[in-house]
Amino acid sequence: MFKRAQLAALIVILAASGFISGCGLLNKGKEKLDPPKEVSYLKEGEEIETSPKKEGEEIETSPKKEGEEIETSPKKEGEEQETTGEEEKESTVMRDLYLIDRNGLVVSQSLPLPASDSAAKQALEYLVADGPVTDILPNGFRTVLPADTAVDVDIQDGTAIVDFSEEFANYEAKDEKKILQAITWTLTQFDTIDRVELRMNGHKLNEMPVDKTPLSEKGVSRQDGINVEKTGVADITNTRPLTVYYLAQSNDKPYYVPVTKRVSNTEMDDVTAIVNELIEGPGMMTALVSGMGSGIQLLEEPKIKEGVVTLNFNEAVLGSSKEQMISEETLQSLVLSLTELNDVKSVAISVEGKKELVNEKGEPLTAPVSRPEKVNTGSY
């Protein structure tokens, strides 16, 4: 027994000396992978236990897991509980669904949908009347697709090819353009979709099935507009579409409504044209108001650099505020409208050349303001 104890001690000494001599070849991170617990097993355990530990240690840690079931299983259970918590948080995803509000306008509402591998198809399915959207449909809004409409979506090179069942044609003629806009804007929220092509029962549609609105051979895009206003446009051929955001209200809560206006080509700069349309207001759309007050003026030509547009206003942009505070409605109207332009990602605002502005929360606007991830959230 004494000889066996001497032999075990010798093994410990040799193992320790081998470990020390090899330290210069290993970094600190790997050094922690060889815990001193293995040496303690040699001291406390017998010779038969010691050698398998050394051999198994070089191969991988799996033998240790088999031998330490009591320690391992609680860790696995704990890990599963953490994963389950994350999965619960990710079980719903906020999506923009373009619905029709009580004013008959097409408006996005950001609603929680179950996480899905077919997000584009799912989004359209939530536009179907009496479908899965029923329980989360905000007050004052209605769906755009007829009940029982089945839908399939195939995305190819930036185009969403949407195939509807025959129930798709069961809508009123007055809603036709709104339906087309709602489909297009709902799908083009996804980065992989720029245009939409419509089919019914597998056959490509060259026009809408009820009121015969023509459809482009290349498909429909956001460039075709939404809630299009043509008031005061005498020569539509000498205009171009620009989309601005006005405000509507439901149950004392404001929400933003995109409106495509025809802007004269004599106004060369898109940024200036959008700001002027916001200042001018929504025209005949009496249900809407502008987030920009009267008397507001740009003091110099807007500048765009690396996706940031810089605007310098007169003090009227502050409204009645005695502080350097810009209202949420003014700020968001500008940001939402201007970031519809492809080359604008954020907006920087100054007043009389000064940049010491704050928002309604009193937070300094020290950096350009980017478009919010979702426009209209909450219930109405």
Backbone torsions as a table, in degrees:
resi	resn	phi	psi	omega
1	MET	NA	-37.9	-179.6
2	PHE	-64.4	-40.6	179.0
3	LYS	-64.8	-40.1	-180.0
4	ARG	-65.1	-37.3	178.1
5	ALA	-66.1	-41.0	178.0
6	GLN	-61.6	-41.7	-178.7
7	LEU	-63.5	-42.3	178.7
8	ALA	-63.0	-41.9	179.6
9	ALA	-63.6	-39.0	179.8
10	LEU	-63.6	-40.9	178.9
11	ILE	-61.0	-42.3	179.2
12	VAL	-60.9	-43.8	-178.1
13	ILE	-64.2	-45.1	-179.6
14	LEU	-64.6	-41.6	179.8
15	ALA	-63.1	-42.0	-179.2
16	ALA	-65.9	-42.0	-179.7
17	SER	-66.6	-36.9	177.2
18	GLY	-63.9	-40.5	-179.6
19	PHE	-64.3	-43.7	-178.5
20	ILE	-64.8	-41.8	-178.1
21	SER	-67.7	-24.7	-178.8
22	GLY	-89.9	-5.6	-176.2
23	CYS	-62.1	-32.7	-178.5
24	GLY	-66.0	-17.2	-178.8
25	LEU	-93.2	-8.5	-175.1
26	LEU	-118.1	148.1	174.6
27	ASN	-85.7	176.5	-174.9
28	LYS	-67.6	-33.5	-179.6
29	GLY	-61.1	-44.1	-178.6
30	LYS	-75.2	-24.2	179.1
31	GLU	-61.9	-33.4	-178.6
32	LYS	-74.7	-13.2	179.9
33	LEU	-77.8	-11.4	178.5
34	ASP	-109.0	80.2	-174.5
35	PRO	-69.8	148.3	179.2
36	PRO	-64.6	-10.4	179.3
37	LYS	-58.8	-30.4	-177.9
38	GLU	-65.9	-35.1	177.7
39	VAL	-68.9	-38.4	-178.9
40	SER	-64.5	-30.5	177.1
41	TYR	-65.0	-35.7	179.4
42	LEU	-66.3	-36.5	-178.6
43	LYS	-73.4	-42.7	-173.9
44	GLU	-86.6	-34.4	-174.1
45	GLY	-87.1	-178.6	178.5
46	GLU	-94.5	174.1	-174.6
47	GLU	-62.4	-37.0	-177.3
48	ILE	-65.2	-37.2	179.4
49	GLU	-72.3	-33.6	-171.0
50	THR	-68.4	-50.5	-173.9
51	SER	-64.3	-41.9	177.0
52	PRO	-60.7	-35.1	-178.9
53	LYS	-62.6	-43.4	-178.8
54	LYS	-66.2	-43.3	-178.6
55	GLU	-67.4	-46.3	-178.4
56	GLY	-65.5	-28.2	-176.3
57	GLU	-65.3	-35.9	-178.0
58	GLU	-73.1	-31.1	-176.0
59	ILE	-76.5	-62.7	177.8
60	GLU	-172.0	175.3	-174.6
61	THR	-89.8	-1.7	-175.8
62	SER	-59.1	-37.6	176.6
63	PRO	-59.2	-34.7	-179.3
64	LYS	-66.4	-36.8	179.7
65	LYS	-65.4	-38.5	179.6
66	GLU	-66.8	-35.1	-178.2
67	GLY	-81.8	-12.0	-176.0
68	GLU	-123.7	54.0	-176.3
69	GLU	-60.3	-36.1	-176.9
70	ILE	-66.3	-40.7	179.5
71	GLU	-74.5	-37.6	-173.2
72	THR	-70.9	-44.4	-173.4
73	SER	-62.6	-38.6	176.9
74	PRO	-61.0	-37.1	179.2
75	LYS	-63.2	-42.3	-179.7
76	LYS	-64.2	-40.2	179.9
77	GLU	-65.0	-40.3	179.1
78	GLY	-64.5	-40.6	179.2
79	GLU	-64.4	-40.7	-179.9
80	GLU	-63.0	-38.3	-179.9
81	GLN	-65.9	-39.7	178.5
82	GLU	-65.7	-42.6	179.3
83	THR	-62.6	-40.7	179.2
84	THR	-61.6	-39.5	178.5
85	GLY	-62.5	-41.6	178.4
86	GLU	-66.2	-39.6	-179.9
87	GLU	-63.7	-36.1	178.8
88	GLU	-64.9	-39.6	179.0
89	LYS	-65.3	-35.2	-176.6
90	GLU	-92.5	7.3	-176.9
91	SER	-72.5	-18.9	175.0
92	THR	-125.6	150.0	180.0
93	VAL	-130.9	136.6	177.9
94	MET	-76.8	125.0	178.8
95	ARG	-126.0	148.2	174.9
96	ASP	-85.9	117.6	174.3
97	LEU	-110.9	124.6	179.9
98	TYR	-89.2	114.9	-175.5
99	LEU	-117.4	176.8	176.7
100	ILE	-106.1	125.1	-178.8
101	ASP	-87.0	-178.8	-175.8
102	ARG	-66.8	-14.9	177.4
103	ASN	-92.4	2.7	-179.4
104	GLY	79.4	19.0	-179.1
105	LEU	-104.3	149.2	179.6
106	VAL	-86.5	121.2	-171.9
107	VAL	-137.7	140.1	176.5
108	SER	-80.5	142.8	170.6
109	GLN	-130.2	126.2	179.3
110	SER	-85.1	114.9	-174.8
111	LEU	-126.8	150.7	-179.5
112	PRO	-79.7	118.6	177.0
113	LEU	-112.9	151.6	176.1
114	PRO	-59.9	140.2	177.5
115	ALA	-57.5	136.3	-175.2
116	SER	-145.6	146.9	174.5
117	ASP	-78.2	-14.6	179.0
118	SER	-116.7	65.6	-171.7
119	ALA	-63.6	-39.4	-178.6
120	ALA	-65.8	-46.4	178.3
121	LYS	-62.7	-43.7	-179.7
122	GLN	-60.5	-41.9	-179.1
123	ALA	-60.0	-41.2	178.0
124	LEU	-69.0	-36.2	178.3
125	GLU	-63.0	-28.0	177.2
126	TYR	-81.4	0.7	173.1
127	LEU	-95.9	-2.7	-176.8
128	VAL	-83.7	130.9	178.8
129	ALA	-60.3	140.5	179.9
130	ASP	62.4	18.9	179.5
131	GLY	-95.3	-156.9	-175.5
132	PRO	-65.3	-16.1	-179.6
133	VAL	-75.6	-13.0	-171.7
134	THR	-50.3	-44.6	-174.4
135	ASP	-75.9	-15.4	-177.8
136	ILE	-119.2	8.6	-178.6
137	LEU	-67.9	122.9	-178.9
138	PRO	-65.6	149.8	177.5
139	ASN	-61.0	137.6	178.0
140	GLY	87.9	1.0	179.4
141	PHE	-121.4	150.0	177.0
142	ARG	-133.1	158.8	-179.7
143	THR	-75.6	170.1	-174.7
144	VAL	-113.9	-21.4	-178.0
145	LEU	-98.7	140.8	-178.7
146	PRO	-61.0	152.3	179.6
147	ALA	-57.4	147.1	176.3
148	ASP	70.6	7.6	176.9
149	THR	-69.3	125.3	174.4
150	ALA	-96.2	149.2	-174.2
151	VAL	-141.5	145.6	173.1
152	ASP	-135.2	145.3	-176.6
153	VAL	-130.9	130.6	175.7
154	ASP	-126.7	123.0	-176.3
155	ILE	-101.4	122.7	-179.2
156	GLN	-135.5	117.1	175.5
157	ASP	50.2	45.7	176.4
158	GLY	85.7	-3.1	178.8
159	THR	-109.0	128.1	175.2
160	ALA	-92.0	114.3	177.0
161	ILE	-91.8	109.9	-173.8
162	VAL	-105.3	123.0	179.9
163	ASP	-112.4	115.7	-179.7
164	PHE	-100.2	154.6	171.2
165	SER	-77.2	172.2	-175.5
166	GLU	-63.3	-19.4	178.3
167	GLU	-64.8	-17.7	179.9
168	PHE	-56.4	-29.9	-176.1
169	ALA	-80.5	1.3	-176.6
170	ASN	-90.1	51.1	178.9
171	TYR	-123.9	165.0	179.0
172	GLU	-81.4	145.8	-176.3
173	ALA	-57.7	-35.0	-177.5
174	LYS	-65.7	-19.3	-178.9
175	ASP	-95.6	-1.5	-169.3
176	GLU	-58.5	-51.5	-178.3
177	LYS	-67.5	-33.7	177.8
178	LYS	-65.3	-40.1	178.2
179	ILE	-63.0	-45.1	179.9
180	LEU	-61.5	-43.0	179.1
181	GLN	-66.6	-42.4	-179.0
182	ALA	-63.1	-42.3	177.9
183	ILE	-61.8	-48.5	-175.7
184	THR	-63.4	-47.8	-176.6
185	TRP	-73.8	-30.2	175.4
186	THR	-65.2	-43.3	-176.7
187	LEU	-76.0	-35.5	-176.7
188	THR	-79.0	5.8	169.6
189	GLN	-70.7	-20.0	-178.8
190	PHE	-86.8	137.6	-175.6
191	ASP	-60.4	-27.6	-175.9
192	THR	-84.9	-1.5	-175.6
193	ILE	-122.7	122.9	176.5
194	ASP	-112.2	-29.9	-175.9
195	ARG	-137.7	162.4	-178.0
196	VAL	-130.9	131.4	174.9
197	GLU	-115.2	131.8	-175.9
198	LEU	-103.7	141.2	174.2
199	ARG	-134.8	159.8	173.8
200	MET	-138.9	123.2	-174.7
201	ASN	53.7	37.6	176.1
202	GLY	86.0	-6.7	-177.9
203	HIS	-101.8	131.0	-179.2
204	LYS	-66.2	137.7	179.1
205	LEU	-96.5	125.0	173.9
206	ASN	-93.5	-10.7	176.0
207	GLU	-153.8	157.5	177.9
208	MET	-67.7	148.6	-168.9
209	PRO	-73.2	-19.0	-174.5
210	VAL	-104.1	-63.2	-176.6
211	ASP	-96.9	6.2	171.9
212	LYS	63.4	32.9	173.2
213	THR	-62.2	124.6	-176.8
214	PRO	-67.5	146.5	178.6
215	LEU	-117.0	133.4	-178.6
216	SER	-64.4	146.0	177.2
217	GLU	-59.6	-31.7	-178.4
218	LYS	-85.6	-5.1	-178.2
219	GLY	101.1	177.2	-177.0
220	VAL	-107.2	142.3	179.5
221	SER	-135.7	179.5	177.4
222	ARG	-65.5	-20.9	178.0
223	GLN	-64.6	-18.8	177.8
224	ASP	-78.0	-10.7	170.8
225	GLY	93.8	173.2	179.0
226	ILE	-150.7	137.9	-176.1
227	ASN	47.5	51.3	-171.4
228	VAL	-63.8	127.5	176.9
229	GLU	-112.0	123.3	-178.6
230	LYS	-114.7	11.5	-178.0
231	THR	-58.9	131.3	176.2
232	GLY	79.9	5.8	179.6
233	VAL	-96.2	110.4	-178.0
234	ALA	-84.5	-41.4	-177.4
235	ASP	-122.0	94.7	-175.5
236	ILE	-67.5	-23.9	-178.6
237	THR	-70.5	-20.2	179.9
238	ASN	-102.9	28.7	179.4
239	THR	-129.9	170.4	175.2
240	ARG	-139.4	153.1	-178.2
241	PRO	-84.8	136.5	171.2
242	LEU	-135.9	139.9	-176.9
243	THR	-104.9	128.4	177.5
244	VAL	-122.8	161.3	-177.8
245	TYR	-113.4	120.3	173.5
246	TYR	-106.4	179.1	-177.7
247	LEU	-115.1	143.3	168.8
248	ALA	-125.4	174.9	-176.7
249	GLN	-138.7	141.5	176.1
250	SER	-141.6	121.8	-178.7
251	ASN	51.9	45.7	177.3
252	ASP	67.5	11.9	177.6
253	LYS	-114.2	124.8	179.3
254	PRO	-78.8	150.6	171.8
255	TYR	-143.2	159.1	-171.9
256	TYR	-99.2	134.8	-175.7
257	VAL	-119.8	122.3	176.8
258	PRO	-77.7	134.5	178.7
259	VAL	-132.2	125.1	177.7
260	THR	-91.7	123.3	-178.5
261	LYS	-114.8	149.6	175.9
262	ARG	-89.6	116.5	-176.6
263	VAL	-106.4	135.6	-178.9
264	SER	-61.6	139.8	178.8
265	ASN	-70.8	-8.0	175.3
266	THR	-70.5	-21.6	173.1
267	GLU	-89.7	103.0	-170.3
268	MET	-74.3	-35.9	-172.7
269	ASP	-91.5	121.3	-177.8
270	ASP	-65.0	-39.2	-178.5
271	VAL	-62.9	-48.4	178.9
272	THR	-61.7	-40.8	179.8
273	ALA	-61.7	-41.5	179.9
274	ILE	-66.4	-45.5	179.1
275	VAL	-60.1	-42.1	179.5
276	ASN	-65.4	-36.7	178.0
277	GLU	-67.2	-36.7	176.7
278	LEU	-66.1	-41.0	179.6
279	ILE	-67.4	-39.6	-178.9
280	GLU	-67.8	-33.7	177.7
281	GLY	96.7	-179.9	-170.6
282	PRO	-81.2	4.1	176.1
283	GLY	65.6	-124.5	-173.6
284	MET	-75.6	-11.4	-179.3
285	MET	-79.4	80.7	-171.2
286	THR	-66.8	-17.1	179.4
287	ALA	-76.0	-8.1	-176.1
288	LEU	-112.7	156.4	173.6
289	VAL	-133.7	159.5	178.9
290	SER	-92.6	148.5	174.5
291	GLY	-79.9	-3.9	-179.1
292	MET	-105.7	128.7	-179.5
293	GLY	-80.3	173.2	-179.7
294	SER	-75.0	154.8	177.2
295	GLY	85.1	-2.9	-178.8
296	ILE	-75.7	136.5	178.9
297	GLN	-140.3	146.5	169.3
298	LEU	-82.4	131.7	-177.3
299	LEU	-90.6	-14.3	177.2
300	GLU	-155.0	167.2	-177.7
301	GLU	-66.6	131.8	179.1
302	PRO	-61.3	148.6	179.4
303	LYS	-122.8	136.2	176.8
304	ILE	-115.9	124.8	177.7
305	LYS	-141.6	120.8	178.5
306	GLU	53.2	41.5	175.2
307	GLY	86.1	-4.3	-179.7
308	VAL	-104.6	123.4	174.7
309	VAL	-99.5	131.6	-178.7
310	THR	-107.3	126.7	-178.4
311	LEU	-119.1	133.6	177.2
312	ASN	-118.3	110.9	-176.1
313	PHE	-103.6	165.7	167.4
314	ASN	-80.1	175.6	-173.6
315	GLU	-68.6	-12.7	179.5
316	ALA	-62.7	-21.8	-180.0
317	VAL	-66.6	-18.2	179.3
318	LEU	-84.2	-6.5	179.7
319	GLY	65.8	-135.7	-178.7
320	SER	-89.9	2.0	-178.0
321	SER	-67.0	131.9	177.9
322	LYS	-86.1	-11.8	176.5
323	GLU	-99.6	175.7	178.2
324	GLN	-83.3	55.6	-176.2
325	MET	-110.5	132.3	176.8
326	ILE	-106.2	135.2	-175.0
327	SER	-69.5	155.1	178.4
328	GLU	-60.3	-40.6	-178.2
329	GLU	-63.7	-43.3	179.1
330	THR	-65.6	-46.2	-177.5
331	LEU	-62.3	-49.5	-176.5
332	GLN	-70.1	-35.6	177.1
333	SER	-59.9	-43.4	178.3
334	LEU	-65.9	-47.6	-175.9
335	VAL	-65.5	-46.9	-179.4
336	LEU	-62.6	-43.7	-177.2
337	SER	-68.2	-46.9	-174.6
338	LEU	-73.0	-31.4	178.7
339	THR	-77.8	0.1	168.3
340	GLU	-72.5	-19.6	175.2
341	LEU	-75.5	138.9	-174.6
342	ASN	-62.3	-32.5	-175.0
343	ASP	-94.9	7.7	178.9
344	VAL	-115.3	123.5	179.3
345	LYS	-111.2	-25.1	-179.8
346	SER	-155.5	166.6	-172.8
347	VAL	-128.7	129.8	174.6
348	ALA	-112.1	132.2	-174.6
349	ILE	-123.4	136.5	172.7
350	SER	-131.4	160.2	179.4
351	VAL	-124.5	119.5	-177.0
352	GLU	54.1	34.9	178.8
353	GLY	83.2	-6.0	-179.3
354	LYS	-96.2	141.1	-174.9
355	LYS	-110.4	8.7	-177.5
356	GLU	-82.7	66.1	-179.9
357	LEU	-101.2	156.7	173.8
358	VAL	-130.6	157.5	174.8
359	ASN	-89.1	-174.4	-176.4
360	GLU	-65.6	-19.8	178.0
361	LYS	-85.8	-1.4	-178.6
362	GLY	83.4	9.9	-178.8
363	GLU	-85.4	131.7	-180.0
364	PRO	-64.0	137.3	176.1
365	LEU	-90.9	70.9	-175.3
366	THR	-81.7	-15.3	-179.2
367	ALA	-128.7	156.4	176.2
368	PRO	-56.7	146.9	-176.9
369	VAL	-95.1	124.9	-179.9
370	SER	-92.3	164.3	177.7
371	ARG	-65.4	134.5	176.8
372	PRO	-65.2	150.1	-179.2
373	GLU	-60.9	-39.0	176.7
374	LYS	-127.8	143.0	-172.7
375	VAL	-85.5	-63.4	-177.2
376	ASN	-112.3	112.6	178.7
377	THR	-119.6	162.1	178.5
378	GLY	98.6	175.1	-178.8
379	SER	-106.7	155.6	-177.3
380	TYR	-127.6	NA	NA
